[in-house]
Amino acid sequence: MTLTPLRRLLVLAAGLVILGGVGAWSVLSAADRAAEDDRPRPGGPAFADGRVRLDEPGRLVFRNTAAGPHRDRLVSVPAATAAGATRTASDMSCLRFYSAAGTGVCLQSTTVLGRPAYRAQILDPELRVRKTYPVAGIPSRARVSPSGRLAAWTVFVKGESYGSAFFSTRTAILDTRGWRLSPNLEEFAIVLDGRPYRNKDVNFWGVTFAKDDDTFYATLSTGEETYLVRGSLSARSVTTLTRNVECPSLSPDGTRVAYKKRVLGTSALWREHVLDLRTLKSTPLAERRSVDDQAVWLDDRTLAYALPADTRANSDDVWTVPADGTGAPAVLLEDGLAPAGPRT
């Protein structure tokens, strides 16, 4: 059928009406979701205004994921009674967070010239911003060394999941003494299986630090394999130790690494394990669900990690499990992510 000018005008007008309706529906749906996020759920955690510090003994600081006005804010609770405690809420919002020895790293979303952008903020014990760094993509992981001197973060620059076939990451390490930034671990020298290695498909993620403020561990991905690497910040180099290790977390005594292990042919994509760094013997933990998180050591015996909440959309719960493979998982707190370990 030949379209006359009048018919073309009518088709265009109809198309604009449809697009306008879709756009309006999208805006209203987004507004409904935002309103839902801002509405506290019945029976949810209680909040109180107050001071949140990163160096206060005996308290956990974490990102709150409960619906309501404090969603994504940093909150604190007594470590001994975390599950039911009233949460002291700060004004600081983070997508990813970690702290140690009074230094915090907070990965945030923001807007630059009307477009989404992301940044890393280095926080002092009172949550004041010391430095801000733009980051290249969607926040994924964050860590601080035990002394508080070093901070690391990983972002997705392509793709949004480690489970995706196509993703790319960028991992940076910052030395807060002098503010020297290593913006991309892919620039470090790599020794893989005893030989120098370089490949354009290299990705790093999930840094964890030793106490010497030089040694770190991380995941290296290349050639459809993942490796645990030990690195030296001063030497700007990494060496592979073993395969199939993702999101390592070094124990406080420096002898073990908790990590997620990809397990094929099961309902769980990843299983939590602990690796003895002296023997390279790996122990599966009692948690049998798939954990896509970088676990946190609460002490030398206990690990904490996040799992999506079963009955609450867009929220997570923090669970704990013994680090020796015994026991059973237990809920530490609901509606939370990334607890920084209790200060003793």
N, C-alpha and C positions, 0 to 999 in steps of 0.2 A: 504494500500500500504506500502510495506517495504521500508524504506529509506536506500539507500546505503550510504557509507561514502561520495561519491561525492555529492549526493543529500542533505545530511545534511549540507555540506559545503556551497552549493548554497543557501539553506534556511537561514542559519546563515548570509551569506553575504547580502541577500535581507533584512533580518531583520535589520541589521546594517545600510543599506542604508536608510530604512524607518525611523528608530530612529534618524539617523543623520539629515534627512530632517525635522522631527518634531522638533528636538532640534534647528536647524537653524531657522525654522519658529518662534519658541518661542522667541529666542534671538532677531530676527529682529522685531517681534511684540513689545517686551518689549522696544527695542530701539526706535521704532516709537512712543510708548506711552510716553517715557521719552522726546523725542524731542518735542512732542506736549505740554507736561507740561512746557517745557522750552521756548516755543514760545508765546510771549505776544499776547493776543487776540485784534483785532481791537476794539477801543472804550473802552478798559479796563482802570483801574485806572493808574494815572501817579505816578511815583516814583522819589524821590530825595535822594541822600545820605545825611546823617546828623547824629545827635546824638539823640538816643532814650533813654529816661530816664523813670523810673517807678514812679518817684515822681514829675513829672512836672505838675503843676496845669492846669486844663482845657483841658487835652488831653486824648484821648482814646488810649490804647495800645492793640493790638490784633494780632492774627496769620493771616497772609495774605494767602488766598487760590487762588488768581488770577494766571493763567498760566504765566510762565515767570521766569526769573532768581531769582526773590524774593519770589517765592512760598514757603510757610511754614515759612518764616522769620517773626520775630516780627517787626511790623510797628506801627507808631503812626500818629494820625490825630487830628486836633482841634475838641473837642467834639461838639461845636456849629455848625460846618459845615462839619460833618463827611462824608456825602454822596458823595460829589464831590471833596473833598479835595485831594491835592497831598499827597502821603504817604511818610513819612520819614522812610527809611528802615534800619534795623540793620543787623548784620551778624549772629544773633542768630536764629536758627531754632528749632521749637518745634512741637510735635504732639498734645500735650495738654499744656495749659498755664493758669496761673492766677496770679494776683499780688494785693497787698494791702500794704499801708504805706511803699512803697519802697522795699518790699520783693517780689520776684517772684519765682514761681515754674514752671519749664520747663521740661516736660517729652519728652524724645528723643528716637529715634532709633539709634542703632550703630551696629558694627560688632565686635565680639570677636571670634578669631580663625576660621574665615570664616563663622560664624553662626550669625543669627540675635540676637541682644540683646537690652535691653532697660535700661534706667537710668533716675533718677530724679536729676535735677540740681537746687540748690538753688541760686538765683541771688540777687545781691545787686542793688541799684538804677541805677547804670550805666551798668547793665547787665553783670557784672563780676561774675564769678562762685565762690561762697563761699564754697559749699560742693557738692559732687556727691555721689549718692547712687544707686547701682544696684537695679532694680525692676524685679519682677518675670514673667511679661507677658506684653501683649499689653496695652498701656496707654488708659485710659477711662475717668477719671475725675481728676480734680485738684482744690484745694482751698487754700487760705491763710486767716488767721484770720484778723479782722479789724486793729489790732495793728501791724501786720506783724510778730508776734512772732511765730505763729504756722502755719505749712503747712501740707496738707493732699493730698494723691493721691490714686486712685483706678486703678487697672489693671486687665485685663482678664487673668487668668491662664489656662482656658479651655473654648473654644467657643469664639465668637467675637461679640456677640450681646445680649442685655438684652431681646430681643424678641425671642431668641432661647430657645428651651426646655432644652438644656443641656449647662450650662455655670457655671463657678466658678470664683469668684473674690478674690482679696487680697487688703485690704485697710490699709494704714499706716498713722500714725500721727507723725510729727516731731516737737519737741520743739527746736527752734534755740538758746535758751539760755541754753547752756550746751550741745546742740546737742543730746538730748535724743530721741531715736527713738522707737516708739511702732510699730513694723513691721506688726502686724496683729490684727485687732480689734476682730477677732474671739477668741482671748485669754481673752477678757474682760468678766466679769460676766454679765449675762443677766437676767432681770426680765421681763417676758412676761405675760401680763394680771394679774399682781400682784403676780406671783409665779416665783421662780428661774427656769431657763430653760437652757438646754444644748442639742444640737443635731448636728450630724456630717454634716447635710446639710445646716448649717448656712452660709450665705453670707452677707457681708456689702458692701455698696457703697454710693457715693454721700455725703461726709461730708460737713457740713457748720458750721461756728463757731459763737458763741456769743462774746460779747465784753470783757468778763471777762477772756479770755484765759484759760478757763477750760471747760465750757459748750459747747457741740456741738450737732448737730442733724445729723442723717444719715438714710439711708434705711437699714432695716434688712429683709432678705428673709429667710423663713424656712417653710417647710410643704406646699408649693405651695401658700403661702401668703406673702405679703410684708407689712411691718410696718414702721411707723415713730418712731424712737427712740430718746430720749434725753439722752446724755451721759455726764459723768464726766471723764476728763482725769486723774485728781488726784486720784479719787476713782477707776478708771479702771472698770467702770460699765456702762451699758445702761439699760433704761427702756422704754418699748413700750408705745406709746400714742394713736395711732389709726392705722387702716388698710388702705391698698391700697394707699400708698404714696411712690413715687420713686423720687430720685434726688432732695431732698429738698434744698431750698435756703432761708436763713433767711433774713428778711427785715432789713434795717439799724436801724429802731427803735426797733427791737427785738421782735415785737408783732405778726408777721405773717411769714408763710413759703409758698413760691411758690413751686409747685411740679408738676410732671406729674402723672396723674391718669390713670390707665389702664381701658379702656372702651370697653367692649365686645359687639359684635353685631353691630358695626359701622365700617365705612371705616377708622376711625382714631384709631390706636392702643392705643395711649395715648392722653389725653387732658390736657392742662395746667389749673391748679387751684391755688387758694390761700387759705390757711388755717389760721383761727384766732386761735392762740395758747391758748387764754383764754377760748373761747367757743367751740373750735373744729368745728366751722361751716366752711364749704368749699364753695367757690364761683368759678364757672367756668368762665374762661376768654373768651374774644371775639375771640381768635384764635381757629378755629375749625379744623385745620389740625393737623396731628399727629406730635408731637414734641418730638424727642428723644434727649434731651439736658438738662443740668442743668442750668436753667435760671439765669441771672445776674440782680440784682437790680441796675439800674442806679441812682435811688433816691427812696424815699418812695412811689412814685406813679407810677413808670414806670419800666417794666421788659423788658429785652432783651434776645433773644434766637436765635439759628441758625436753618435754614431749608435748605435742598438741593436746589441748584439753579435750576430753571425750565428749562433753555435752555443752561446751561453751565455744561458740564460733569466734575465730580470730583471737584466741587466747592460748596460753601455754601454762603448764604446771612444771614445777621443779621437783625432780625425784632424786633419791639417793640410793646407793647400792654399795655393799662392801667391796673393797678393791682386791680381795683375794679370791673371788669367785664363789664365796659362800653366801648364805643369807638370801634375802629377797628384796626386791625394790620396794621403796616406801616413799610416800609423798612428803616432801619437806615443806613446800608452800604452794598454794594455788595462785594462778594469775601472776606469773612472774617469769623472768628470764635473767640469765647471766649473774648469779650472785657472786659478789666478791667475798672471799672467805672470811670467817669471823676473826676479829683481832683479839689476841689473847695476851 
